[in-house]
Amino acid sequence: MLILAGLGNPGAKYEHNRHNIGFMAVDAIARRWSAGPERSKFASIVSEATVDGEKLILLKPQTYMNESGRAVAEALKFFKLDPDSLIVFHDELELAPGRFRMKAGGGTSGHNGLRSIGQHIGPHFRRGRMGIGHPGHKDRVLGHVLSDFHKVDQAWVEALNSACADALPLLVAGQDEKYQAEVMRLAPAEKQDPRASLGDA
């Protein structure tokens, strides 16, 4: 069994924010793999799916980003799973828009959701890092992540989320590098500077 947690903030106000791309990825996975009905549990919206015989718990914490760890820790404890059974999909400032990288363990790069999870369960969980680009200056980061994707972004956002869902059997099999490569094959993104201005004044 694996827990796939997407990070974001609850409510319609934040639904299309860059910070919520983790929620979007989990929703795409739920659609692609015919997940069961959503329900409220572990301070989250939860559904279940099966991929290649592996049961997946799809988790969208409803705690707000900076308390995501509380929800994730509750789910891990309930299912008696170790942190390495957790895969977190999240927005990544240090990757150009549309780029994707898998990572196991390590730091949080200032991401409040990852920081919260690390505080509750330690650093040894897997991360699906979904590039949203950097606005160019640290003072603009909050406005950037809490702003909606532009219309021009929609094509790559949808392609990246669909690729994360379509390639999922590789992730479930523990083949993180192959999963990363397949996601980028299915949703190739233009190489660009993640710190280039993205038009958010």
C-alpha positions as CSV (number, residue, x, y, z in Angstrom):
1,M,0.0,0.0,0.0
2,L,1.1,3.5,-0.8
3,I,-0.2,6.9,0.2
4,L,-0.1,9.5,-2.6
5,A,-0.6,13.0,-1.1
6,G,-1.1,16.1,-3.1
7,L,-0.4,19.4,-1.5
8,G,-2.5,22.5,-1.7
9,N,-4.9,24.7,0.2
10,P,-8.6,23.8,0.6
11,G,-11.5,25.8,-0.9
12,A,-12.6,27.4,-4.2
13,K,-10.5,30.5,-3.6
14,Y,-7.2,28.5,-4.0
15,E,-8.4,25.8,-6.4
16,H,-6.5,27.1,-9.5
17,N,-3.4,28.5,-7.6
18,R,0.1,27.3,-8.6
19,H,0.5,26.2,-5.0
20,N,-2.4,23.7,-5.6
21,I,-0.8,21.7,-8.5
22,G,-0.3,18.8,-6.1
23,F,-4.1,18.6,-5.6
24,M,-4.5,18.7,-9.4
25,A,-2.1,15.8,-9.8
26,V,-3.9,13.6,-7.3
27,D,-7.2,14.5,-9.0
28,A,-5.8,13.5,-12.4
29,I,-4.6,10.2,-10.8
30,A,-8.0,9.6,-9.3
31,R,-9.7,10.1,-12.7
32,R,-7.2,8.0,-14.7
33,W,-7.3,5.0,-12.3
34,S,-11.0,5.1,-11.5
35,A,-10.6,5.9,-7.8
36,G,-13.5,5.2,-5.5
37,P,-15.7,8.0,-4.0
38,E,-14.1,10.7,-2.0
39,R,-14.7,10.9,1.7
40,S,-13.4,13.0,4.7
41,K,-10.8,11.3,6.8
42,F,-7.4,12.2,8.4
43,A,-8.3,15.9,8.1
44,S,-8.2,15.3,4.3
45,I,-10.3,14.4,1.3
46,V,-9.5,10.7,0.7
47,S,-10.1,8.2,-2.1
48,E,-8.7,4.8,-3.0
49,A,-7.5,3.3,-6.2
50,T,-5.6,0.2,-7.3
51,V,-2.8,0.2,-9.8
52,D,-1.1,-3.1,-10.8
53,G,-2.5,-4.8,-7.7
54,E,-1.2,-2.1,-5.4
55,K,-3.7,-0.3,-3.2
56,L,-3.3,3.5,-3.3
57,I,-4.6,6.0,-0.7
58,L,-5.1,9.3,-2.5
59,L,-4.9,12.2,0.0
60,K,-5.6,15.9,-0.2
61,P,-5.0,17.5,3.2
62,Q,-7.6,20.1,4.1
63,T,-5.5,21.6,6.9
64,Y,-4.0,24.4,4.8
65,M,-0.5,24.0,3.4
66,N,1.5,24.7,6.6
67,E,-0.3,22.0,8.5
68,S,-0.2,19.3,5.9
69,G,2.1,17.1,8.0
70,R,-0.6,16.6,10.6
71,A,-3.0,15.0,8.1
72,V,-0.3,12.9,6.4
73,A,1.1,11.6,9.7
74,E,-2.4,10.6,10.8
75,A,-2.9,8.5,7.7
76,L,0.5,6.9,7.9
77,K,-0.2,5.9,11.6
78,F,-3.7,4.6,10.8
79,F,-2.4,2.3,8.0
80,K,0.8,1.4,10.0
81,L,3.0,2.6,7.1
82,D,6.6,3.9,7.1
83,P,7.4,7.3,5.6
84,D,9.0,5.6,2.5
85,S,5.4,4.5,1.6
86,L,4.5,8.1,1.2
87,I,4.8,10.0,-2.1
88,V,4.0,13.7,-2.0
89,F,3.2,15.7,-5.2
90,H,4.0,19.4,-4.7
91,D,4.8,22.7,-6.5
92,E,8.5,23.4,-7.0
93,L,9.8,26.9,-7.4
94,E,13.3,25.8,-8.4
95,L,12.1,23.9,-11.5
96,A,11.0,25.7,-14.6
97,P,7.3,25.5,-15.4
98,G,6.3,22.0,-16.6
99,R,9.5,20.3,-15.5
100,F,9.3,17.3,-13.2
101,R,11.7,15.6,-10.9
102,M,11.4,12.7,-8.4
103,K,13.3,13.0,-5.1
104,A,13.7,10.8,-2.1
105,G,14.4,12.5,1.2
106,G,16.3,15.7,1.6
107,G,15.4,19.3,2.5
108,T,12.3,21.3,2.0
109,S,13.6,24.3,0.0
110,G,11.4,26.6,2.1
111,H,8.1,24.8,1.1
112,N,5.8,25.1,4.0
113,G,3.9,21.9,3.2
114,L,7.1,19.8,3.0
115,R,8.4,21.4,6.1
116,S,5.3,20.5,8.0
117,I,5.5,16.9,6.8
118,G,9.1,16.7,7.7
119,Q,8.3,17.9,11.2
120,H,5.8,15.2,11.7
121,I,7.4,12.2,10.1
122,G,11.0,13.1,9.2
123,P,12.5,13.7,5.8
124,H,12.5,10.1,4.4
125,F,9.5,10.3,2.0
126,R,9.4,10.5,-1.7
127,R,8.5,13.7,-3.6
128,G,7.1,14.4,-7.0
129,R,8.4,17.9,-7.7
130,M,6.2,19.8,-10.2
131,G,7.9,22.8,-11.6
132,I,6.0,26.1,-11.5
133,G,9.0,28.4,-12.0
134,H,10.3,31.2,-9.7
135,P,9.0,34.8,-10.0
136,G,12.6,36.1,-9.9
137,H,12.7,37.6,-6.4
138,K,11.9,36.2,-3.0
139,D,9.6,39.0,-2.2
140,R,7.3,37.9,-5.0
141,V,7.2,34.2,-4.1
142,L,4.0,34.3,-1.9
143,G,2.1,36.2,-4.6
144,H,3.4,33.9,-7.2
145,V,2.4,30.6,-5.6
146,L,-1.0,31.9,-4.4
147,S,-1.9,33.2,-7.9
148,D,-3.8,31.2,-10.5
149,F,-2.1,29.7,-13.4
150,H,-2.3,31.9,-16.5
151,K,-4.4,30.8,-19.5
152,V,-1.2,30.2,-21.4
153,D,-0.1,27.7,-18.8
154,Q,-3.1,25.5,-19.0
155,A,-1.8,23.2,-21.8
156,W,1.4,22.3,-19.9
157,V,-0.4,22.0,-16.5
158,E,-2.9,19.6,-17.9
159,A,-0.2,17.6,-19.8
160,L,2.0,17.3,-16.7
161,N,-0.9,16.2,-14.5
162,S,-2.0,13.6,-17.1
163,A,1.5,12.4,-17.5
164,C,1.9,11.9,-13.7
165,A,-1.3,9.8,-13.8
166,D,-0.5,7.8,-17.0
167,A,3.0,6.8,-15.9
168,L,1.9,5.8,-12.4
169,P,2.6,2.0,-12.7
170,L,6.4,2.9,-12.8
171,L,6.1,4.9,-9.6
172,V,4.1,2.2,-7.9
173,A,6.8,-0.3,-8.9
174,G,9.4,1.8,-7.1
175,Q,11.1,2.8,-10.4
176,D,11.3,6.5,-9.6
177,E,13.9,7.4,-12.2
178,K,12.0,5.6,-15.0
179,Y,8.8,7.3,-13.8
180,Q,10.4,10.7,-13.9
181,A,11.7,10.0,-17.4
182,E,8.3,8.8,-18.6
183,V,6.5,11.8,-17.2
184,M,8.8,14.1,-19.0
185,R,8.5,12.1,-22.2
186,L,4.7,12.3,-22.1
187,A,4.8,16.0,-21.1
188,P,7.9,17.6,-22.5
189,A,8.5,21.1,-21.2
190,E,10.6,23.7,-22.8
191,K,13.9,24.3,-21.0
192,Q,13.9,27.7,-19.4
193,D,15.3,29.6,-16.5
194,P,13.1,28.8,-13.4
195,R,13.8,32.3,-12.2
196,A,12.7,34.1,-15.3
197,S,9.9,36.6,-14.8
198,L,6.5,34.9,-15.4
199,G,4.5,38.1,-15.7
200,D,3.2,38.5,-12.1
201,A,3.7,42.1,-11.2
